[in-house]
């Protein structure tokens, strides 16, 4: 008999015609001490599943069996960590953990309960912050408190519902390593809900996809046989990691594609050319033809020794110090680096939204002095007109950019991009009625539809789960291939940086941040995530970016020789792979 079993579990919400079946016939057997990762899309029912395991929701059919008995509600043998921290703001770290310990172990002496609290606070690395309140902690530290609280209850099963999804990439990777160490130390049965395939591979013994809802069910089981401890940098060269990552990702991409196909209305994008695109097939007014013509190809965008200094009570703070870069027309550049390295500051200066202290930014032969319609910006936080619908928000720009198109053609452009970002059923809803993630999709659709001289993207997919990001990254690549708009994208995602870019610009740590290294990406276009995963050179580029970020981790300042050696390592790996391919072809 399995230690824990989900048997025929189904769950619906709503009544009558509004009734939606979220989960359908979920079956899973978990052995004691096993680490299971369930990976799925937003809205697929992952949180409903973890809530059923925790006994917080009652299934319509089937149930959860533990030790041969069906669970009928929450219990201390199942510890839960949700995405939101749910800490008591008036209690210290010690107080928040003690709240759970005192409830579960009320019969134990006070000294023993305090010892339990301290053990798990130390385990998650918060011994130095034991007397701090949540308002004095970072997001990562607050999540550590939630983990310590769940562990301190000494449950038989630990249930983790996307506990790291709200954290930045560096904090997330550190906590993943801590979870892996805790798993080895505690030997607990763990079920992790995540949308991050790498996180699942680093932590789990088995990975199970939760297919898109409604009526979501579990997909095939993927066994993770990589030896522990698992080092994310070393794994990048492991053939088994590459194979497994590709199989899981491709399964999820295929499942997502089936969902999109089922929901889409077929729209053929009309052959409408933006006014900023050279070589229009339509005869445009003279003023528009003049605006669209540019003899500049090689230095379409120039950053010339750009600096940004902020005054502070302790004196001037130089955030960006001598950013120098030349871009060709139609080039796609991604900026990557640790938090605080000035990536977004650079983007806001070229957008004309932040004054340049010294140096200059030149776009199409003209110095950038203020914001203008020749630059479309998509920030991590969307900015929509709340009194307009999603469709009307996108149409605001489309009506200006495609002046010669018929109203029906402009309508199809608007609806095409809204469908591509997954809002086909919500385009007539008011922006004020949309969730934050849906608002961001509208902002992305609006920028895609405009095709400006320069497209600026500041972590545009940061509010979305990683599986939805894949879809939107592919949408961006489709649109970029059609328009060849010059683009700069700030990201913290290594895979996103490689997928999108002709060149990846790596920033050194701030303050006084500058370009640490530039990596040319010679992978063939058009690109999609699925195609990249199967390209033999992809992981060599990925290894270089991971090594670069590791070199700058913790505020380090690596030497030029160290950075050069990282680039040579990638070049040598690709050269070896080319030799192998040539030998195989002969």
C-alpha positions in Angstrom: 0.0 0.0 0.0 1.3 3.5 -0.9 2.1 6.0 1.9 -0.2 8.6 0.2 -2.7 8.1 -2.6 -5.0 10.3 -4.6 -7.8 8.2 -5.9 -10.3 9.3 -8.6 -10.3 12.9 -7.3 -12.5 15.4 -9.1 -13.5 18.9 -8.1 -15.9 21.5 -9.6 -16.9 25.0 -8.7 -20.1 26.9 -9.3 -23.7 25.8 -9.9 -25.8 25.0 -13.0 -24.6 26.5 -16.3 -21.8 28.3 -14.4 -20.4 25.0 -13.1 -16.7 24.4 -14.0 -15.0 21.1 -13.5 -11.4 22.0 -12.5 -10.0 18.6 -11.7 -11.0 15.3 -13.3 -10.1 11.8 -12.1 -6.8 12.6 -10.5 -4.9 9.5 -9.5 -1.4 9.4 -7.9 0.5 7.0 -5.6 3.3 8.5 -3.5 5.9 6.4 -1.6 7.2 7.5 1.8 10.1 9.8 1.5 9.5 10.6 -2.2 9.8 14.1 -3.6 7.1 14.7 -6.2 6.9 17.8 -8.4 3.6 18.6 -10.2 4.1 21.1 -13.0 1.2 22.9 -14.7 -0.2 26.0 -16.3 -1.9 28.9 -14.4 -5.5 28.0 -14.0 -5.0 24.3 -14.4 -6.1 23.5 -10.9 -2.7 23.1 -9.1 -3.8 25.1 -6.0 -7.1 23.2 -5.9 -5.1 19.9 -5.9 -2.8 21.0 -3.1 -5.7 22.3 -1.1 -7.5 18.9 -1.5 -4.3 17.2 -0.2 -4.2 19.6 2.7 -7.8 18.8 3.5 -8.9 22.5 2.9 -11.3 21.6 0.1 -13.7 18.7 -0.2 -13.6 16.7 -3.5 -16.8 16.1 -5.4 -15.6 12.5 -6.2 -12.7 10.4 -5.0 -10.4 11.5 -2.3 -7.0 11.4 -0.6 -5.9 8.4 1.4 -3.0 8.4 3.9 -1.9 5.4 5.9 -4.9 3.6 4.4 -7.5 6.1 5.7 -9.2 8.8 3.8 -8.5 12.3 5.0 -11.5 14.4 6.1 -9.9 17.8 6.8 -6.6 19.5 7.6 -4.2 17.9 10.1 -0.7 18.4 11.6 0.7 15.4 9.7 0.4 17.6 6.5 2.4 20.9 6.6 1.5 23.4 3.9 3.5 26.4 2.4 1.6 28.6 0.0 2.8 31.2 -2.4 1.7 34.0 -0.1 3.5 34.1 3.2 0.5 34.5 5.6 2.6 35.6 8.5 1.3 37.5 11.6 2.7 41.0 11.1 2.8 41.7 14.8 4.8 38.7 15.7 8.6 38.1 15.3 10.1 35.3 13.3 10.3 33.3 16.5 6.7 34.2 17.4 5.3 33.1 14.0 7.0 29.7 14.1 6.1 29.3 17.8 2.4 29.8 16.9 2.4 26.6 15.0 4.7 24.7 17.4 2.6 25.6 20.4 -0.6 24.5 18.7 0.8 21.1 17.6 3.0 20.3 20.6 1.0 21.8 23.4 1.8 18.9 25.7 5.5 19.4 25.4 7.4 21.6 28.0 8.1 25.2 26.9 11.9 24.7 26.7 11.4 21.8 24.3 9.0 23.8 22.1 11.5 26.6 22.0 14.2 24.2 21.0 12.0 22.9 18.1 11.4 26.5 16.9 15.1 27.4 17.0 16.1 24.2 15.2 14.0 25.0 12.1 14.7 28.7 12.2 18.4 27.8 12.1 17.7 25.3 9.3 16.3 28.0 7.0 19.1 30.4 7.8 17.2 32.9 9.9 19.0 32.6 13.2 20.3 36.2 12.8 16.7 37.5 12.3 14.9 35.6 15.0 13.6 38.8 16.7 12.6 40.7 13.5 9.0 41.2 12.4 7.8 40.4 8.8 7.8 44.1 7.8 11.6 44.0 8.5 12.2 41.0 6.2 12.7 40.6 2.5 10.3 38.5 0.4 12.8 35.6 0.5 13.2 35.8 4.2 9.4 35.8 4.8 9.1 32.7 2.7 11.8 31.1 4.8 9.7 31.8 7.9 6.7 30.1 6.3 8.9 27.0 5.5 10.4 26.9 9.0 6.8 27.1 10.4 5.6 24.2 8.3 8.7 22.1 9.1 8.5 22.9 12.8 5.1 21.1 12.9 7.2 18.0 12.0 4.6 16.8 9.5 4.9 13.5 7.7 4.1 15.2 4.4 5.2 18.7 3.3 2.9 20.4 0.7 4.5 23.3 -1.2 2.2 25.4 -3.4 4.5 27.5 -5.7 6.4 28.8 -2.6 9.1 30.5 -4.7 7.2 31.9 -7.6 7.0 35.5 -6.2 10.8 35.8 -5.7 13.5 37.1 -7.9 15.7 34.6 -9.8 18.7 34.8 -7.5 16.7 34.4 -4.3 14.7 31.6 -5.9 17.8 29.6 -6.9 19.2 30.0 -3.4 16.0 28.7 -1.8 15.8 25.9 -4.2 19.2 24.7 -3.0 18.0 25.1 0.6 14.9 23.1 -0.1 17.1 20.3 -1.6 19.3 20.3 1.5 16.3 20.2 3.8 14.8 17.4 1.8 17.9 15.3 2.2 18.2 16.2 5.9 14.6 15.7 6.9 13.8 12.8 4.6 10.2 13.9 4.3 7.6 13.1 1.8 7.2 16.3 -0.3 4.7 17.3 -3.0 5.7 20.5 -4.8 3.5 22.5 -7.1 5.6 24.6 -9.5 5.5 26.1 -12.9 9.3 26.0 -13.2 10.7 22.9 -15.0 14.3 23.5 -13.8 13.1 23.8 -10.2 11.2 20.5 -10.6 14.3 18.7 -11.9 16.6 20.2 -9.3 14.4 19.0 -6.4 12.2 16.1 -7.4 12.4 12.3 -7.7 9.4 12.4 -10.1 7.8 15.0 -12.2 4.1 14.9 -13.2 2.5 17.5 -15.5 -1.0 18.7 -14.7 -2.6 19.1 -18.1 -4.5 22.3 -18.8 -8.0 22.7 -17.4 -10.9 22.6 -17.3 -11.2 19.0 -16.4 -7.4 18.9 -15.7 -5.8 15.5 -15.1 -2.3 14.3 -14.5 0.0 13.5 -17.5 2.8 10.9 -17.7 5.3 10.5 -14.9 8.9 11.6 -15.6 11.5 9.9 -13.4 14.5 12.1 -12.3 17.6 9.9 -11.9 20.2 12.6 -11.6 22.5 12.1 -8.6 22.1 14.3 -5.6 23.2 17.0 -4.7 22.3 18.6 -8.0 24.4 21.5 -9.1 22.5 23.7 -11.6 25.6 24.8 -13.4 27.1 21.3 -13.6 23.8 19.8 -14.7 23.9 22.1 -17.7 26.5 19.8 -19.2 24.8 16.5 -18.2 23.2 14.7 -21.2 20.5 13.2 -18.9 19.5 16.7 -17.6 19.3 18.0 -21.2 17.2 15.0 -22.3 14.8 15.2 -19.3 14.4 18.9 -19.5 13.6 18.7 -23.2 11.1 15.9 -22.8 9.2 17.6 -19.9 9.3 21.0 -21.6 8.1 19.6 -25.0 5.3 17.8 -23.3 4.1 21.0 -21.6 4.5 23.0 -24.9 2.4 20.5 -26.8 -0.3 20.5 -24.0 -0.4 24.3 -24.1 -0.6 24.3 -27.9 -3.6 22.0 -27.8 -5.3 24.3 -25.3 -4.7 27.4 -27.4 -6.0 25.6 -30.6 -9.2 24.6 -28.8 -9.8 28.2 -27.6 -8.9 30.2 -30.7 -11.0 31.7 -33.4 -9.1 31.6 -36.7 -7.9 35.0 -37.8 -5.7 35.6 -40.8 -3.6 38.6 -40.1 -4.1 41.1 -42.9 -1.0 42.3 -44.9 -0.9 45.7 -43.1 2.4 47.5 -43.0 3.2 49.9 -40.1 4.2 53.4 -41.0 7.6 52.9 -39.4 8.5 49.9 -41.6 10.6 50.7 -44.7 9.4 49.3 -48.0 5.7 49.7 -47.7 3.6 48.0 -50.4 0.9 50.7 -50.0 1.3 54.3 -51.1 1.5 56.3 -47.9 1.2 60.1 -47.6 4.5 61.9 -48.2 4.9 62.8 -44.5 4.6 59.2 -43.5 7.0 58.0 -46.2 9.5 60.5 -44.9 9.1 59.4 -41.3 9.5 55.7 -42.4 12.7 56.2 -44.3 16.0 55.8 -42.6 19.4 55.5 -44.3 20.9 54.3 -41.0 21.5 50.6 -40.7 24.7 49.9 -38.7 24.3 52.4 -35.8 20.5 52.7 -35.6 20.7 52.9 -31.8 23.8 54.2 -30.1 24.5 54.4 -26.3 27.5 56.6 -25.9 29.1 56.5 -22.4 25.7 56.8 -20.7 25.8 57.5 -17.0 23.1 57.9 -14.4 23.7 59.5 -11.0 21.1 60.0 -8.3 21.6 62.4 -5.4 21.3 60.8 -2.0 21.7 62.2 1.6 25.1 60.4 1.6 26.2 62.0 -1.7 25.9 61.1 -5.4 25.1 57.5 -6.2 26.3 56.4 -9.7 23.9 53.6 -10.8 25.1 53.2 -14.4 28.6 54.2 -15.2 29.6 54.3 -18.9 27.1 52.1 -20.7 28.4 52.0 -24.3 26.7 50.0 -27.1 25.9 50.2 -30.8 22.9 48.4 -32.3 22.1 47.6 -35.9 18.6 48.3 -37.3 16.4 45.2 -36.7 18.7 43.8 -34.0 17.3 42.2 -30.8 19.4 42.7 -27.7 18.7 41.4 -24.2 20.1 42.8 -21.0 20.7 40.4 -18.1 22.3 40.7 -14.7 21.6 40.5 -11.0 19.0 42.7 -9.2 20.3 46.3 -8.8 22.7 46.2 -11.8 20.9 49.1 -13.6 19.1 47.1 -16.4 15.8 48.9 -16.0 17.6 52.3 -15.5 19.2 51.9 -19.0 15.9 51.0 -20.5 14.1 54.0 -18.9 16.8 56.3 -20.2 16.5 55.2 -23.8 12.7 55.4 -23.4 13.1 59.1 -22.5 11.4 58.5 -19.1 14.6 59.1 -17.1 17.1 61.9 -17.6 20.6 60.9 -18.7 23.2 62.4 -16.4 26.0 62.3 -19.0 26.6 60.7 -22.4 23.8 60.3 -25.0 21.4 57.9 -26.6 20.9 58.3 -30.4 18.0 56.6 -32.2 17.8 56.7 -36.0 20.2 59.7 -36.0 18.4 61.7 -33.4 19.3 62.2 -29.8 16.7 60.9 -27.3 15.6 63.8 -25.1 12.1 62.7 -24.0 9.5 60.0 -24.5 8.1 59.6 -28.0 5.8 57.4 -30.2 8.8 56.0 -32.0 9.5 53.9 -28.8 6.9 51.5 -27.4 7.5 50.4 -23.9 6.2 47.4 -22.0 6.9 47.4 -18.3 6.5 44.6 -15.8 3.5 46.5 -14.4 0.9 47.2 -17.0 -0.5 50.7 -17.7 -3.9 50.6 -19.3 -6.9 52.9 -19.5 -9.2 51.3 -17.0 -12.4 52.8 -18.6 -11.6 51.1 -21.9 -11.9 47.4 -22.9 -8.9 45.3 -23.7 -9.7 45.7 -27.4 -10.0 49.5 -27.1 -6.7 49.7 -25.3 -4.9 48.0 -28.1 -6.8 49.9 -30.8 -5.6 53.2 -29.4 -2.2 52.6 -30.9 -3.2 50.5 -33.9 -5.5 53.3 -35.3 -2.4 55.7 -35.3 0.2 53.2 -36.6 -1.9 51.7 -39.5 -3.6 54.9 -41.0 -4.2 53.4 -44.4 -5.8 50.2 -43.2 -9.6 49.6 -43.4 -11.4 49.6 -40.1 -12.1 45.8 -40.5 -8.4 45.2 -41.1 -7.4 47.2 -38.0 -10.0 45.3 -36.0 -8.5 42.0 -37.1 -5.0 43.2 -36.1 -6.2 44.0 -32.6 -8.1 40.8 -32.2 -5.2 38.7 -33.6 -2.7 39.9 -31.1 -5.2 39.7 -28.2 -5.9 36.1 -29.1 -2.2 35.3 -29.4 -1.6 36.4 -25.8 -4.5 34.3 -24.6 -7.3 36.9 -24.3 -9.6 35.8 -27.1 -12.5 35.4 -24.7 -11.7 38.6 -22.7 -11.1 41.2 -25.3 -14.4 43.0 -24.7 -13.9 43.1 -20.9 -13.1 46.4 -19.2 -9.4 46.8 -18.2 -10.5 47.5 -14.7 -12.1 44.0 -14.5 -9.0 42.1 -15.6 -6.5 40.4 -13.3 -2.9 41.8 -13.2 -1.7 39.0 -15.4 -4.4 39.7 -18.0 -3.6 43.4 -18.0 0.0 42.6 -18.7 -1.1 40.5 -21.7 -3.0 43.5 -23.0 0.1 45.7 -22.7 2.1 43.1 -24.5 -0.5 42.7 -27.3 -0.6 46.5 -27.7 3.2 46.8 -28.1 3.3 43.8 -30.5 0.7 45.5 -32.7 2.5 48.8 -32.9 5.8 47.8 -34.4 7.6 51.0 -33.5 11.2 52.0 -34.4 12.4 50.7 -31.1 10.5 48.2 -28.9 11.5 48.3 -25.2 10.6 45.4 -22.9 11.3 45.6 -19.2 10.7 42.1 -17.9 7.4 42.0 -19.7 6.6 38.4 -18.7 7.7 38.8 -15.1 4.2 38.7 -13.7 3.3 35.5 -15.6 4.0 31.9 -14.8 6.9 30.3 -16.7 4.6 28.2 -18.9 2.6 31.2 -20.0 5.9 33.0 -20.6 6.9 30.3 -23.1 3.8 30.9 -25.1 4.3 34.7 -25.1 8.0 34.5 -25.9 7.1 32.4 -29.0 4.4 35.0 -29.9 7.1 37.8 -29.6 9.4 35.8 -31.8 6.7 35.4 -34.4 5.9 39.1 -34.5 9.6 40.0 -34.5 10.2 37.8 -37.5 7.4 39.6 -39.3 8.4 43.2 -38.5 12.1 43.0 -37.7 11.6 45.8 -35.2 14.7 46.8 -33.3 14.3 45.7 -29.7 15.8 45.7 -26.3 14.5 43.4 -23.6 15.5 43.5 -19.9 15.3 40.0 -18.3 16.6 37.9 -15.4 15.7 34.7 -17.3 18.7 33.0 -18.9 16.6 31.0 -21.3 14.6 34.0 -22.3 17.7 36.0 -22.9 19.1 33.4 -25.4 15.8 32.7 -27.1 15.1 36.4 -28.0 18.5 37.8 -28.6 21.0 38.4 -31.4 23.3 39.6 -28.6 23.0 39.2 -24.8 24.5 42.1 -22.9 25.6 41.1 -19.4 25.7 43.8 -16.8 28.2 44.0 -13.9 26.9 44.5 -10.4 25.8 47.9 -9.3 26.4 50.6 -8.2 28.7 51.9 -11.0 27.3 49.1 -13.3 28.5 48.8 -16.8 28.7 46.2 -19.5 30.5 43.2 -18.2 30.4 41.0 -21.3 28.6 40.7 -24.6 27.6 37.3 -26.0 26.8 37.0 -29.7 24.0 34.4 -30.2 24.5 32.6 -33.5 21.6 30.2 -33.2 19.5 30.0 -36.3 16.2 32.0 -36.7 13.3 31.7 -36.7 13.5 30.4 -33.1 11.1 28.8 -30.7 11.8 27.3 -27.3 11.0 23.8 -28.6 13.6 24.2 -31.5 16.2 25.7 -29.2 16.0 22.8 -26.8 16.9 20.4 -29.6 19.8 22.5 -30.9 23.2 21.1 -29.9 24.8 24.5 -29.1 22.0 25.9 -27.0 23.3 24.6 -23.7 26.8 26.0 -24.4 25.2 29.5 -24.5 23.2 28.7 -21.4 26.3 27.6 -19.6 28.1 30.8 -20.4 25.3 33.0 -19.0 25.0 30.8 -15.8 28.7 31.0 -15.3 28.7 34.8 -15.8 25.9 35.3 -13.2 27.7 33.0 -10.8 30.9 35.0 -11.2 29.0 38.2 -10.1 26.9 36.5 -7.4 26.9 38.1 -4.0 28.3 41.4 -5.3 31.6 39.9 -6.6 33.7 41.8 -9.1 35.4 39.2 -11.4 38.5 40.1 -13.4 38.5 40.6 -17.1 40.6 37.4 -17.4 37.9 35.4 -15.5 35.1 36.7 -17.8 37.2 36.0 -20.9 37.7 32.4 -19.7 34.0 31.9 -19.4 33.5 32.9 -23.1 36.4 30.7 -24.2 34.8 27.8 -22.4 31.6 28.2 -24.4 33.5 28.5 -27.7 35.5 25.4 -26.9 32.4 23.4 -26.1 30.7 24.4 -29.4 34.0 23.6 -31.3 34.0 20.1 -29.8 30.3 19.6 -30.7 31.0 20.8 -34.3 33.9 18.3 -34.6 31.6 15.5 -33.3 28.9 16.5 -35.8 31.3 16.6 -38.7 32.8 13.2 -37.7 29.3 11.7 -37.6 28.4 13.1 -41.0 31.4 11.5 -42.7 
